[in-house]
Amino acid sequence: MCGAKEGGLSLDGVNVAKEAVIQGQVLRGEEPVGNAYVRLLDRTGEFTAEVPTSATGHFRFFAGEGEWTLRTLAPKADPVDRKVNAAIGSVAEVSIAL
């Protein structure tokens, strides 16, 4: 995962034209949630990958094109599922509220 910067993750060094990027931030109210986990599930609900959020609540996946589900798991919060579409040449920015 790249270092976080104000306003989101840096895309320095990422060739977006050749990647389908899903990234975002997990928030509780307006506060970032570090050390939560975001899972990437395929369209059938099968587990594909999981990353911890950074101290600023950010996460990033490089995914194949198509529809995905992000499942966020954090202490003192119910799991949150968000559908997202990934496409090569674009960045899907997702904000997840707990």
C-alpha positions in Angstrom: 0.0 0.0 0.0 1.3 3.4 -0.9 1.7 6.1 1.8 -1.3 8.1 2.6 -1.5 11.8 1.8 -4.1 14.5 2.6 -7.2 13.8 0.5 -6.4 10.1 -0.2 -3.8 7.7 -1.3 -1.1 8.8 -3.7 -1.1 7.1 -7.1 2.6 7.9 -7.7 4.1 4.8 -9.3 0.7 3.3 -10.2 0.0 2.9 -13.9 -3.7 3.4 -13.8 -4.0 2.8 -17.5 -3.1 -0.8 -16.9 -4.8 -1.4 -13.5 -8.3 -1.6 -12.0 -7.8 0.1 -8.7 -10.3 0.1 -5.8 -9.3 2.3 -2.9 -10.8 4.4 -0.2 -11.1 5.2 3.5 -13.0 3.7 6.4 -14.5 6.3 8.7 -16.4 6.3 12.0 -18.2 9.7 12.0 -15.4 11.9 10.6 -12.6 10.0 12.2 -10.5 7.5 10.2 -10.5 3.9 11.4 -7.0 2.4 11.5 -6.5 -1.3 11.9 -9.8 -2.3 10.5 -9.9 -5.0 7.8 -11.4 -4.6 4.3 -12.1 -7.8 2.4 -12.5 -8.1 -1.4 -15.2 -10.6 -2.3 -16.0 -11.6 -5.9 -19.5 -11.5 -7.4 -20.3 -14.9 -5.9 -19.3 -13.8 -2.4 -16.0 -15.7 -2.4 -13.1 -14.3 -0.5 -10.4 -13.0 -2.8 -8.1 -10.7 -0.6 -8.0 -8.8 2.6 -6.0 -5.7 3.7 -5.7 -3.8 7.0 -6.5 -0.1 6.9 -3.6 2.3 7.5 -3.6 4.7 10.5 -5.5 7.1 8.3 -8.1 4.5 7.5 -7.0 4.0 3.9 -6.9 0.8 1.8 -6.2 -0.2 -1.8 -6.8 -3.2 -4.0 -5.7 -4.0 -7.5 -8.6 -6.1 -8.9 -9.8 -7.6 -12.1 -12.5 -5.8 -14.0 -16.1 -6.4 -12.8 -18.3 -6.1 -9.8 -16.9 -6.7 -6.3 -18.0 -6.4 -2.7 -15.9 -4.7 -0.1 -16.6 -6.1 3.4 -15.3 -4.0 6.2 -14.6 -5.5 9.7 -13.7 -3.2 12.6 -13.9 -3.4 16.4 -17.2 -2.2 17.9 -18.9 -2.1 14.5 -21.2 -4.4 12.5 -19.7 -5.6 9.2 -20.4 -3.2 6.3 -20.7 -4.4 2.7 -20.3 -2.1 -0.3 -20.6 -3.0 -3.9 -18.1 -1.5 -6.3 -17.3 -1.8 -10.0 -13.6 -2.0 -11.1 -12.4 -1.1 -14.5 -9.0 -1.0 -16.0 -8.0 2.6 -16.5 -9.9 3.9 -13.6 -9.8 4.3 -9.8 -12.9 3.4 -7.9 -12.8 5.7 -4.8 -14.9 4.4 -1.9 -15.7 5.9 1.4 -17.0 3.4 4.0 -18.9 4.7 7.0 -19.2 2.6 10.1 
